[in-house]
Amino acid sequence: MTPASHAQDAAPRAELAPTGTLRAGLIEAPSAGLIFVGRAADGTPEGVTADLGADLARVAGVPLAVTLFPNSGAAAAALQAGSLDVSFMPVDATRRQVLDFGPGYYDLESTYLASAASGITDVAQVDRPGIRVLAIDGTTTLRASARTLTRTQPVAVPSLAEAVSRMRAGQADAFALSRDTLRPVVPQVPGSRIVSGGFQQTQVAVALPKGRPAALAYVTAWLQEAKRAGLVRRIFDAHGFDGDAVAP
């Protein structure tokens, strides 16, 4: 079933946007990425997920209302509470217990940004006693980092901006995040480097509250068509991610 045929049916649209407006939760950061959005000069959210959310609302024929969150854990909690209708975030087993996920649009690898002073160049070197590791609260990356580190543990911070601030101040040795999102962070932390290797591979996917099967079918058809038609590729390219592959 195509998104166009779904849009003809009031039931899926009512389940997707029960208030009559598509309430999308996006995650904000100082630099836009494949998950995070930044802000334009007028304050409007901009980035890959902002464009995806806008296209979903357009296809569904409903207004869009965007709420910005400091991390994906907060957006996931809002989805679970039913105060959001859709978001885009990395998938893991913990989230699958409380949310439903449609298709993925990007395959990500979680790794670390290391400070110049730490001397760390490889993911294995992070797992040493005394290494101060940061990760964003409530995220799949935090959970995966905590699972894979045995000699140290990550400290949760509320946002990417806070992590960058602590790294710049020399208050941490490594920061866990997806490789694509760390690339624009490197210039913000002088001397830092993204280490070789990773500790988590997962997908970034469209997320919905549980118990909305018609809405899940709708967004599944929409994103599959957006990938097939090249829309997701064009969105990636428009935001400077021409070197990143769209998930099949």
WOBEL-V656704 format. One record per pair of residues at least 12 apart in sequence whose C-alpha atoms are under 8 Angstrom apart, sorted by sequence separation. I is the first residue (numbers start at 1). J is the second residue. If there is no record, write none. Layout:
i=(I/I)
j=(J/J)
This chain:
i=(36/37/75/111/142/163/182/233/34/35/36/37/206/233/32/33/34/35/142/232/32/33/34/179/32/72/80/76/80/133/135/137/227/79/132/133/134/135/136/137/168/131/132/133/134/135/136/137/164/168/227/127/129/130/132/133/134/135/136/137/167/168/26/76/127/128/129/132/134/136/26/127/128/136/164/127/164/136/135/24/134/110/145/53/142/22/141/141/141/134/49/132/133/22/24/26/28/132/133/134/135/136/21/22/23/24/25/26/27/28/29/131/132/133/134/135/136/20/21/22/23/24/25/26/27/28/131/132/133/134/135/20/21/22/23/24/25/26/27/28/131/133/21/23/25/27/203/17/27/13/27/92/126/26/91/25/90/148/7/115/7/35/7/35/145/4/115/118/144/3/117/118/144/3/115/115/25/114/115/141/23/24/25/114/23/24/25/26/113/114/23/24/25/26/112/113/22/23/24/25/112/113/22/73/74/112/113/71/73/111/112/71/72/73/110/111/112/71/72/110/111/112/17/71/110/111/16/109/110/113/108/109/108/34/108/121/123/113/121/122/123/115/116/121/122/123/116/120/121/122/123/115/116/123/115/116/114/115/113/114/113/114/113/114/112/113/111/112/111/111/111/112/71/111/70/71/110/111/70/71/109/110/111/70/109/110/109/110/109/108/109/107/108/107/108/107/108/106/107/105/106/104/105/106/104/105/104/103/104/102/103/101/102/101/102/101/102/100/101/99/100/99/100/92/99/100/91/98/99/90/91/98/90/91/90/91/102/89/90/101/102/88/89/100/88/89/102/103/88/89/102/105/87/88/86/87/103/86/87/103/86/105/85/86/85/84/82/105/81/79/80/29/30/79/80/29/30/29/107/106/107/106/107/105/106/105/104/105/36/34/35/33/34/33/31/31/56/59/56/35/52/51/48/48/48/47/16/15/16/15/16/15/16/12/13/16/34/11/12/12/33/34/6/3/3/3/2/3/1/2/3/2)
j=(48/49/87/123/154/175/194/245/47/48/49/50/219/246/46/47/48/49/156/246/47/48/49/194/48/89/98/95/99/152/154/156/246/99/152/153/154/155/156/157/188/152/153/154/155/156/157/158/185/189/248/149/151/152/154/155/156/157/158/159/189/190/49/99/150/151/152/155/157/159/50/151/152/160/188/152/189/163/163/53/163/141/176/87/176/57/176/177/178/172/88/171/172/62/64/66/68/172/173/174/175/176/62/63/64/65/66/67/68/69/70/172/173/174/175/176/177/62/63/64/65/66/67/68/69/70/173/174/175/176/177/63/64/65/66/67/68/69/70/71/174/176/65/67/69/71/247/62/72/60/75/140/174/75/140/75/140/199/59/167/60/88/61/89/199/59/170/173/199/59/173/174/200/60/172/173/84/173/174/200/83/84/85/174/84/85/86/87/174/175/85/86/87/88/174/175/85/86/87/88/175/176/86/137/138/176/177/136/138/176/177/137/138/139/176/177/178/138/139/177/178/179/85/139/178/179/85/178/179/182/178/179/179/106/180/193/195/186/194/195/196/189/190/195/196/197/191/195/196/197/198/191/192/199/192/193/192/193/192/193/193/194/194/195/194/195/194/195/195/196/197/198/158/198/158/159/198/199/159/160/198/199/200/160/199/200/200/201/201/201/202/201/202/202/203/203/204/203/204/203/204/203/204/205/204/205/205/205/206/205/206/205/206/206/207/207/208/207/208/207/208/208/209/202/209/210/202/209/210/202/203/210/203/204/204/205/216/204/205/216/217/204/205/216/205/206/219/220/206/207/220/223/206/207/206/207/223/207/208/224/208/227/208/209/209/209/209/232/209/208/209/159/160/209/210/160/161/161/245/245/246/246/247/246/247/247/247/248/181/180/181/180/181/181/184/185/219/222/222/204/232/235/235/236/239/239/212/212/214/214/215/215/216/214/215/218/236/214/215/218/239/241/218/218/219/221/221/222/221/222/225/225)
